Amino acid sequence: MDAIRKRKGLLTDELIVINAEKQRTLKRNR
């Protein structure tokens, strides 16, 4: 259970970071 929760947390964290970087690049390009 803990391992799955940790794995899900890491995946969500990665998605958040990727989305943040995408937004940053989009703002920079505009």
PDB file of N, CA, C and O in Angstrom:
ATOM      1  N   MET A   1       0.851  -1.199   0.000  1.00  0.00           N
ATOM      2  CA  MET A   1       0.000   0.000   0.000  1.00  0.00           C
ATOM      3  C   MET A   1       0.888   1.251   0.000  1.00  0.00           C
ATOM      4  O   MET A   1       0.714   2.145  -0.829  1.00  0.00           O
ATOM      5  N   ASP A   2       1.833   1.302   0.933  1.00  0.00           N
ATOM      6  CA  ASP A   2       2.706   2.477   1.019  1.00  0.00           C
ATOM      7  C   ASP A   2       3.499   2.669  -0.271  1.00  0.00           C
ATOM      8  O   ASP A   2       3.632   3.784  -0.774  1.00  0.00           O
ATOM      9  N   ALA A   3       4.024   1.560  -0.798  1.00  0.00           N
ATOM     10  CA  ALA A   3       4.825   1.657  -2.029  1.00  0.00           C
ATOM     11  C   ALA A   3       3.979   2.227  -3.155  1.00  0.00           C
ATOM     12  O   ALA A   3       4.432   3.099  -3.897  1.00  0.00           O
ATOM     13  N   ILE A   4       2.751   1.737  -3.285  1.00  0.00           N
ATOM     14  CA  ILE A   4       1.882   2.230  -4.369  1.00  0.00           C
ATOM     15  C   ILE A   4       1.617   3.723  -4.164  1.00  0.00           C
ATOM     16  O   ILE A   4       1.682   4.515  -5.105  1.00  0.00           O
ATOM     17  N   ARG A   5       1.318   4.088  -2.915  1.00  0.00           N
ATOM     18  CA  ARG A   5       1.032   5.502  -2.635  1.00  0.00           C
ATOM     19  C   ARG A   5       2.248   6.360  -2.992  1.00  0.00           C
ATOM     20  O   ARG A   5       2.113   7.424  -3.596  1.00  0.00           O
ATOM     21  N   LYS A   6       3.439   5.881  -2.612  1.00  0.00           N
ATOM     22  CA  LYS A   6       4.667   6.637  -2.925  1.00  0.00           C
ATOM     23  C   LYS A   6       4.839   6.755  -4.433  1.00  0.00           C
ATOM     24  O   LYS A   6       5.173   7.820  -4.952  1.00  0.00           O
ATOM     25  N   ARG A   7       4.605   5.632  -5.134  1.00  0.00           N
ATOM     26  CA  ARG A   7       4.782   5.654  -6.592  1.00  0.00           C
ATOM     27  C   ARG A   7       3.807   6.653  -7.214  1.00  0.00           C
ATOM     28  O   ARG A   7       4.183   7.439  -8.083  1.00  0.00           O
ATOM     29  N   LYS A   8       2.554   6.617  -6.762  1.00  0.00           N
ATOM     30  CA  LYS A   8       1.558   7.549  -7.312  1.00  0.00           C
ATOM     31  C   LYS A   8       1.980   8.988  -7.017  1.00  0.00           C
ATOM     32  O   LYS A   8       1.865   9.864  -7.873  1.00  0.00           O
ATOM     33  N   GLY A   9       2.467   9.222  -5.802  1.00  0.00           N
ATOM     34  CA  GLY A   9       2.899  10.566  -5.426  1.00  0.00           C
ATOM     35  C   GLY A   9       4.023  11.044  -6.337  1.00  0.00           C
ATOM     36  O   GLY A   9       4.018  12.190  -6.786  1.00  0.00           O
ATOM     37  N   LEU A  10       4.992  10.163  -6.612  1.00  0.00           N
ATOM     38  CA  LEU A  10       6.106  10.547  -7.491  1.00  0.00           C
ATOM     39  C   LEU A  10       5.586  10.875  -8.881  1.00  0.00           C
ATOM     40  O   LEU A  10       6.004  11.860  -9.489  1.00  0.00           O
ATOM     41  N   LEU A  11       4.666  10.041  -9.388  1.00  0.00           N
ATOM     42  CA  LEU A  11       4.137  10.275 -10.737  1.00  0.00           C
ATOM     43  C   LEU A  11       3.417  11.618 -10.786  1.00  0.00           C
ATOM     44  O   LEU A  11       3.623  12.396 -11.718  1.00  0.00           O
ATOM     45  N   THR A  12       2.572  11.898  -9.790  1.00  0.00           N
ATOM     46  CA  THR A  12       1.837  13.161  -9.794  1.00  0.00           C
ATOM     47  C   THR A  12       2.817  14.325  -9.686  1.00  0.00           C
ATOM     48  O   THR A  12       2.652  15.339 -10.364  1.00  0.00           O
ATOM     49  N   ASP A  13       3.842  14.184  -8.834  1.00  0.00           N
ATOM     50  CA  ASP A  13       4.843  15.248  -8.708  1.00  0.00           C
ATOM     51  C   ASP A  13       5.522  15.502 -10.049  1.00  0.00           C
ATOM     52  O   ASP A  13       5.724  16.652 -10.438  1.00  0.00           O
ATOM     53  N   GLU A  14       5.873  14.427 -10.757  1.00  0.00           N
ATOM     54  CA  GLU A  14       6.526  14.594 -12.063  1.00  0.00           C
ATOM     55  C   GLU A  14       5.601  15.317 -13.023  1.00  0.00           C
ATOM     56  O   GLU A  14       6.029  16.219 -13.743  1.00  0.00           O
ATOM     57  N   LEU A  15       4.304  14.918 -13.037  1.00  0.00           N
ATOM     58  CA  LEU A  15       3.346  15.559 -13.942  1.00  0.00           C
ATOM     59  C   LEU A  15       3.237  17.043 -13.607  1.00  0.00           C
ATOM     60  O   LEU A  15       3.213  17.882 -14.507  1.00  0.00           O
ATOM     61  N   ILE A  16       3.169  17.371 -12.318  1.00  0.00           N
ATOM     62  CA  ILE A  16       3.056  18.779 -11.920  1.00  0.00           C
ATOM     63  C   ILE A  16       4.283  19.546 -12.402  1.00  0.00           C
ATOM     64  O   ILE A  16       4.157  20.645 -12.942  1.00  0.00           O
ATOM     65  N   VAL A  17       5.462  18.975 -12.209  1.00  0.00           N
ATOM     66  CA  VAL A  17       6.699  19.654 -12.630  1.00  0.00           C
ATOM     67  C   VAL A  17       6.696  19.850 -14.141  1.00  0.00           C
ATOM     68  O   VAL A  17       7.029  20.930 -14.631  1.00  0.00           O
ATOM     69  N   ILE A  18       6.316  18.797 -14.890  1.00  0.00           N
ATOM     70  CA  ILE A  18       6.299  18.898 -16.354  1.00  0.00           C
ATOM     71  C   ILE A  18       5.316  19.985 -16.782  1.00  0.00           C
ATOM     72  O   ILE A  18       5.634  20.809 -17.639  1.00  0.00           O
ATOM     73  N   ASN A  19       4.116  19.987 -16.183  1.00  0.00           N
ATOM     74  CA  ASN A  19       3.119  20.997 -16.541  1.00  0.00           C
ATOM     75  C   ASN A  19       3.648  22.395 -16.216  1.00  0.00           C
ATOM     76  O   ASN A  19       3.478  23.319 -17.012  1.00  0.00           O
ATOM     77  N   ALA A  20       4.276  22.554 -15.074  1.00  0.00           N
ATOM     78  CA  ALA A  20       4.823  23.861 -14.689  1.00  0.00           C
ATOM     79  C   ALA A  20       5.865  24.310 -15.707  1.00  0.00           C
ATOM     80  O   ALA A  20       5.874  25.470 -16.118  1.00  0.00           O
ATOM     81  N   GLU A  21       6.745  23.393 -16.115  1.00  0.00           N
ATOM     82  CA  GLU A  21       7.775  23.760 -17.100  1.00  0.00           C
ATOM     83  C   GLU A  21       7.128  24.131 -18.423  1.00  0.00           C
ATOM     84  O   GLU A  21       7.556  25.086 -19.070  1.00  0.00           O
ATOM     85  N   LYS A  22       6.100  23.389 -18.839  1.00  0.00           N
ATOM     86  CA  LYS A  22       5.413  23.695 -20.103  1.00  0.00           C
ATOM     87  C   LYS A  22       4.817  25.097 -20.035  1.00  0.00           C
ATOM     88  O   LYS A  22       4.971  25.884 -20.969  1.00  0.00           O
ATOM     89  N   GLN A  23       4.135  25.412 -18.929  1.00  0.00           N
ATOM     90  CA  GLN A  23       3.537  26.738 -18.780  1.00  0.00           C
ATOM     91  C   GLN A  23       4.626  27.807 -18.827  1.00  0.00           C
ATOM     92  O   GLN A  23       4.442  28.861 -19.435  1.00  0.00           O
ATOM     93  N   ARG A  24       5.758  27.531 -18.184  1.00  0.00           N
ATOM     94  CA  ARG A  24       6.855  28.505 -18.158  1.00  0.00           C
ATOM     95  C   ARG A  24       7.350  28.769 -19.581  1.00  0.00           C
ATOM     96  O   ARG A  24       7.550  29.920 -19.969  1.00  0.00           O
ATOM     97  N   THR A  25       7.547  27.698 -20.359  1.00  0.00           N
ATOM     98  CA  THR A  25       8.056  27.862 -21.724  1.00  0.00           C
ATOM     99  C   THR A  25       7.022  28.583 -22.579  1.00  0.00           C
ATOM    100  O   THR A  25       7.373  29.417 -23.414  1.00  0.00           O
ATOM    101  N   LEU A  26       5.738  28.260 -22.370  1.00  0.00           N
ATOM    102  CA  LEU A  26       4.690  28.920 -23.164  1.00  0.00           C
ATOM    103  C   LEU A  26       4.705  30.419 -22.877  1.00  0.00           C
ATOM    104  O   LEU A  26       4.637  31.231 -23.799  1.00  0.00           O
ATOM    105  N   LYS A  27       4.794  30.786 -21.596  1.00  0.00           N
ATOM    106  CA  LYS A  27       4.827  32.213 -21.245  1.00  0.00           C
ATOM    107  C   LYS A  27       6.056  32.869 -21.863  1.00  0.00           C
ATOM    108  O   LYS A  27       5.977  33.991 -22.364  1.00  0.00           O
ATOM    109  N   ARG A  28       7.187  32.176 -21.830  1.00  0.00           N
ATOM    110  CA  ARG A  28       8.428  32.746 -22.361  1.00  0.00           C
ATOM    111  C   ARG A  28       8.307  32.950 -23.868  1.00  0.00           C
ATOM    112  O   ARG A  28       8.761  33.964 -24.398  1.00  0.00           O
ATOM    113  N   ASN A  29       7.694  31.985 -24.559  1.00  0.00           N
ATOM    114  CA  ASN A  29       7.583  32.079 -26.019  1.00  0.00           C
ATOM    115  C   ASN A  29       6.663  33.223 -26.440  1.00  0.00           C
ATOM    116  O   ASN A  29       6.869  33.834 -27.488  1.00  0.00           O
ATOM    117  N   ARG A  30       5.637  33.515 -25.615  1.00  0.00           N
ATOM    118  CA  ARG A  30       4.687  34.560 -26.018  1.00  0.00           C
ATOM    119  C   ARG A  30       5.341  35.918 -26.093  1.00  0.00           C
ATOM    120  O   ARG A  30       4.680  36.904 -26.418  1.00  0.00           O
TER     121      ARG A  30
END
